[in-house]
Amino acid sequence: MIKLRPPERGGVADRAPEEVVAAEKRRQDWLSGFHLGVSRVTWHELWGVERERTTLRLRREYEATVARFGTSIDDLAPYVVRRRP
Protein backbone atom coordinates (compact mmCIF):
# COMPACT_ATOMS: atom_id res chain seq x y z
CA MET A 1 0.00 0.00 0.00
CA ILE A 2 3.04 2.25 0.31
CA LYS A 3 2.86 2.91 -3.41
CA LEU A 4 -0.53 4.58 -2.89
CA ARG A 5 0.57 6.94 -0.12
CA PRO A 6 1.94 10.38 -0.87
CA PRO A 7 5.55 11.01 0.17
CA GLU A 8 4.48 13.25 3.06
CA ARG A 9 2.79 10.16 4.57
CA GLY A 10 5.81 7.90 4.07
CA GLY A 11 4.83 6.68 0.63
CA VAL A 12 6.41 6.79 -2.77
CA ALA A 13 3.43 7.75 -4.93
CA ASP A 14 4.18 10.46 -7.45
CA ARG A 15 0.63 10.27 -8.79
CA ALA A 16 -2.87 10.14 -7.38
CA PRO A 17 -3.79 6.73 -5.92
CA GLU A 18 -6.44 6.12 -8.57
CA GLU A 19 -3.81 6.66 -11.31
CA VAL A 20 -1.43 4.20 -9.60
CA VAL A 21 -4.20 1.59 -9.33
CA ALA A 22 -5.32 2.13 -12.93
CA ALA A 23 -1.74 1.67 -14.19
CA GLU A 24 -1.40 -1.52 -12.15
CA LYS A 25 -4.66 -2.86 -13.59
CA ARG A 26 -3.44 -2.11 -17.13
CA ARG A 27 -0.22 -4.06 -16.43
CA GLN A 28 -2.20 -6.94 -14.98
CA ASP A 29 -4.58 -6.99 -17.96
CA TRP A 30 -1.59 -7.02 -20.33
CA LEU A 31 -0.05 -10.00 -18.50
CA SER A 32 -3.36 -11.82 -18.23
CA GLY A 33 -3.76 -11.49 -21.97
CA PHE A 34 -0.92 -14.01 -22.27
CA HIS A 35 -2.85 -16.50 -20.12
CA LEU A 36 -0.56 -15.98 -17.18
CA GLY A 37 -1.94 -16.18 -13.69
CA VAL A 38 -1.47 -13.21 -11.40
CA SER A 39 -1.13 -13.74 -7.66
CA ARG A 40 -0.75 -11.11 -5.00
CA VAL A 41 1.32 -11.59 -1.87
CA THR A 42 1.68 -9.11 0.94
CA TRP A 43 4.68 -8.80 3.24
CA HIS A 44 2.97 -10.36 6.26
CA GLU A 45 2.06 -13.46 4.22
CA LEU A 46 5.74 -14.38 3.90
CA TRP A 47 6.41 -15.02 7.60
CA GLY A 48 5.27 -17.38 10.34
CA VAL A 49 2.11 -19.44 9.94
CA GLU A 50 0.99 -17.21 7.08
CA ARG A 51 3.90 -18.43 4.95
CA GLU A 52 2.56 -21.99 4.80
CA ARG A 53 -0.97 -20.79 4.07
CA THR A 54 0.34 -18.51 1.34
CA THR A 55 2.40 -21.32 -0.19
CA LEU A 56 -0.70 -23.52 -0.35
CA ARG A 57 -2.77 -20.69 -1.85
CA LEU A 58 -0.14 -19.95 -4.48
CA ARG A 59 0.06 -23.65 -5.36
CA ARG A 60 -3.73 -23.74 -5.84
CA GLU A 61 -3.62 -20.61 -7.98
CA TYR A 62 -0.76 -22.02 -10.08
CA GLU A 63 -2.55 -25.33 -10.59
CA ALA A 64 -5.76 -23.51 -11.59
CA THR A 65 -3.83 -21.45 -14.14
CA VAL A 66 -2.15 -24.56 -15.58
CA ALA A 67 -5.49 -26.39 -15.76
CA ARG A 68 -7.06 -23.46 -17.55
CA PHE A 69 -4.23 -22.39 -19.88
CA GLY A 70 -1.45 -25.01 -19.80
CA THR A 71 2.23 -24.22 -19.35
CA SER A 72 3.25 -22.94 -22.77
CA ILE A 73 4.63 -19.42 -22.88
CA ASP A 74 5.36 -19.45 -26.61
CA ASP A 75 3.20 -16.37 -27.14
CA LEU A 76 5.68 -14.42 -25.01
CA ALA A 77 8.57 -15.10 -27.43
CA PRO A 78 8.54 -11.56 -28.87
CA TYR A 79 9.18 -10.17 -25.38
CA VAL A 80 12.11 -12.39 -24.41
CA VAL A 81 15.21 -10.33 -23.74
CA ARG A 82 18.34 -12.09 -24.99
CA ARG A 83 21.63 -11.52 -23.28
CA ARG A 84 24.52 -10.42 -25.43
CA PRO A 85 27.31 -13.00 -25.76
Secondary structure, DSSP 8 states (H G I E B T S, - for coil): -GGGS-GGGT---SS-HHHHHHHHHHHHHHHHTTT-------GGGGSTHHHHHHHHHHHHHHHHHHHHH-S--GGGGGG------
